[in-house]
């Protein structure tokens, strides 16, 4: 065994070792082929257009707003301007997709979670969500619309005062 050359030892390796080596080379080569090599491929920019309360979209009462969840981690925030007096607010998310599993969260101005309407809809793709809460005067509220289980689709959200 001590007199064997390096090449003879390689030839005697088990076929599974060779298969693993070839698979690794093909995988690395395939990934390198697919990864873009353009001048901007190293600079990823995250679109924060409406993904946090700091840049939430304003929503008017009694005015439907259309939106689209374009990927599983997408979420859109809407801002409800402060009310002059305490009023009950109704939020309705009309799902316009048969496959999207919707979810709604309502936050106050300090980002405290007031309502989470997601668990009861996790097994109901295409569901419409209706909820209400008592809006206090001089308080801004935020409504987060998101999807669950990596689903996507279009929706319409409407906030009304009672």
C-alpha positions as CSV (number, residue, x, y, z in Angstrom):
1,X,0.0,0.0,0.0
2,X,2.9,2.4,0.7
3,X,4.2,1.9,-2.8
4,X,0.9,2.8,-4.5
5,X,0.8,6.0,-6.4
6,X,-1.6,8.7,-5.8
7,X,-3.4,8.0,-9.0
8,X,-3.9,4.3,-8.2
9,X,-5.5,5.2,-4.8
10,X,-7.9,7.6,-6.5
11,X,-9.0,4.9,-9.0
12,X,-9.8,2.5,-6.2
13,X,-12.2,4.9,-4.5
14,X,-15.8,3.7,-4.1
15,X,-18.2,4.8,-6.9
16,X,-20.4,6.6,-4.4
17,X,-17.5,8.9,-3.5
18,X,-17.0,9.7,-7.2
19,X,-20.7,10.3,-7.6
20,X,-20.7,12.8,-4.7
21,X,-17.7,14.6,-6.0
22,X,-19.3,14.9,-9.5
23,X,-22.6,16.0,-8.1
24,X,-20.9,18.7,-6.0
25,X,-19.0,20.1,-9.0
26,X,-22.2,20.1,-11.1
27,X,-24.1,21.9,-8.3
28,X,-21.5,24.5,-7.8
29,X,-21.1,25.0,-11.5
30,X,-24.9,25.2,-12.0
31,X,-25.3,27.8,-9.2
32,X,-22.5,29.9,-10.6
33,X,-24.1,29.8,-14.1
34,X,-27.5,30.9,-12.7
35,X,-26.2,33.7,-10.4
36,X,-26.3,37.0,-12.3
37,X,-22.9,38.5,-13.0
38,X,-24.1,42.0,-14.1
39,X,-22.5,45.2,-12.7
40,X,-25.4,45.6,-10.2
41,X,-25.7,42.0,-9.1
42,X,-23.9,42.7,-5.9
43,X,-26.3,45.6,-4.9
44,X,-29.7,44.3,-3.7
45,X,-32.2,47.0,-3.0
46,X,-35.3,46.2,-0.9
47,X,-38.5,47.9,-1.9
48,X,-39.8,49.4,1.3
49,X,-42.7,51.3,-0.4
50,X,-45.4,50.2,2.1
51,X,-43.8,47.5,4.2
52,X,-43.7,49.4,7.5
53,X,-45.6,51.9,9.5
54,X,-43.1,54.6,8.8
55,X,-44.1,54.6,5.1
56,X,-47.7,53.4,5.3
57,X,-50.1,54.4,2.6
58,X,-53.0,56.7,3.8
59,X,-56.4,55.2,3.5
60,X,-59.6,57.3,3.4
61,X,-62.7,56.2,5.2
62,X,-65.5,54.6,3.0
63,X,-63.1,54.5,0.1
64,X,-62.0,51.1,-1.2
65,X,-58.2,50.7,-1.8
66,X,-56.9,48.0,-4.0
67,X,-53.7,46.1,-3.3
68,X,-51.6,43.1,-4.3
69,X,-49.5,40.8,-2.3
70,X,-46.8,39.8,-4.8
71,X,-44.8,37.3,-2.8
72,X,-45.0,35.3,0.4
73,X,-43.1,37.8,2.5
74,X,-44.9,40.9,1.2
75,X,-47.0,43.0,3.5
76,X,-48.7,46.4,3.0
77,X,-49.4,48.9,5.7
78,X,-52.2,51.5,5.6
79,X,-52.5,54.6,7.9
80,X,-55.7,55.7,9.4
81,X,-55.6,59.4,10.3
82,X,-56.5,60.5,13.9
83,X,-60.2,60.8,14.6
84,X,-61.9,63.8,16.2
85,X,-63.8,61.6,18.6
86,X,-63.9,57.9,19.6
87,X,-65.6,55.9,16.9
88,X,-66.1,52.3,16.1
89,X,-64.2,51.4,12.9
90,X,-65.0,48.5,10.6
91,X,-62.2,47.0,8.5
92,X,-63.1,44.8,5.6
93,X,-60.6,43.0,3.5
94,X,-62.2,41.5,0.3
95,X,-60.0,38.8,-1.1
96,X,-60.0,38.8,-4.9
97,X,-57.9,35.7,-5.1
98,X,-59.2,32.1,-4.5
99,X,-55.8,31.0,-3.3
100,X,-54.5,33.8,-1.1
101,X,-54.8,33.2,2.6
102,X,-55.2,36.7,4.0
103,X,-54.2,38.2,7.3
104,X,-54.8,41.5,9.0
105,X,-53.1,43.1,11.9
106,X,-54.1,46.5,13.5
107,X,-51.5,48.6,15.4
108,X,-51.8,51.8,17.3
109,X,-49.3,54.7,16.8
110,X,-46.8,53.1,19.3
111,X,-46.8,49.9,17.2
112,X,-48.8,48.0,19.9
113,X,-50.7,45.1,18.3
114,X,-54.4,45.7,18.9
115,X,-55.8,42.9,16.7
116,X,-54.4,39.9,14.8
117,X,-56.8,38.3,12.3
118,X,-54.7,35.5,10.8
119,X,-54.9,32.2,12.7
120,X,-58.6,31.7,12.1
121,X,-58.1,32.2,8.3
122,X,-55.0,29.9,7.9
123,X,-57.2,27.1,6.5
124,X,-59.5,29.4,4.5
125,X,-57.9,30.5,1.2
126,X,-60.0,33.1,-0.6
127,X,-61.6,34.3,2.7
128,X,-62.8,37.8,3.3
129,X,-61.9,39.3,6.7
130,X,-64.2,41.6,8.6
131,X,-63.3,43.1,11.9
132,X,-63.9,46.2,14.0
133,X,-62.3,48.1,16.8
134,X,-62.9,51.2,18.8
135,X,-60.8,54.0,17.5
136,X,-59.8,56.6,20.1
137,X,-59.6,60.3,19.3
138,X,-56.3,61.8,18.3
139,X,-54.7,58.4,17.7
140,X,-53.2,57.2,14.4
141,X,-53.9,53.5,13.6
142,X,-52.1,51.2,11.1
143,X,-53.6,48.2,9.3
144,X,-51.2,45.6,8.0
145,X,-52.4,43.4,5.2
146,X,-50.4,40.2,4.5
147,X,-50.7,36.7,3.2
148,X,-50.0,33.4,4.9
149,X,-48.3,30.2,3.7
150,X,-46.5,31.9,0.8
151,X,-49.7,32.7,-1.0
152,X,-50.3,35.8,-3.2
153,X,-53.1,37.7,-4.7
154,X,-55.1,40.9,-5.1
155,X,-57.4,42.4,-2.5
156,X,-59.6,45.4,-1.7
157,X,-59.6,47.0,1.8
158,X,-62.2,49.3,3.1
159,X,-62.4,51.1,6.4
160,X,-65.8,52.6,7.5
161,X,-67.0,54.5,10.6
162,X,-70.2,53.4,12.4
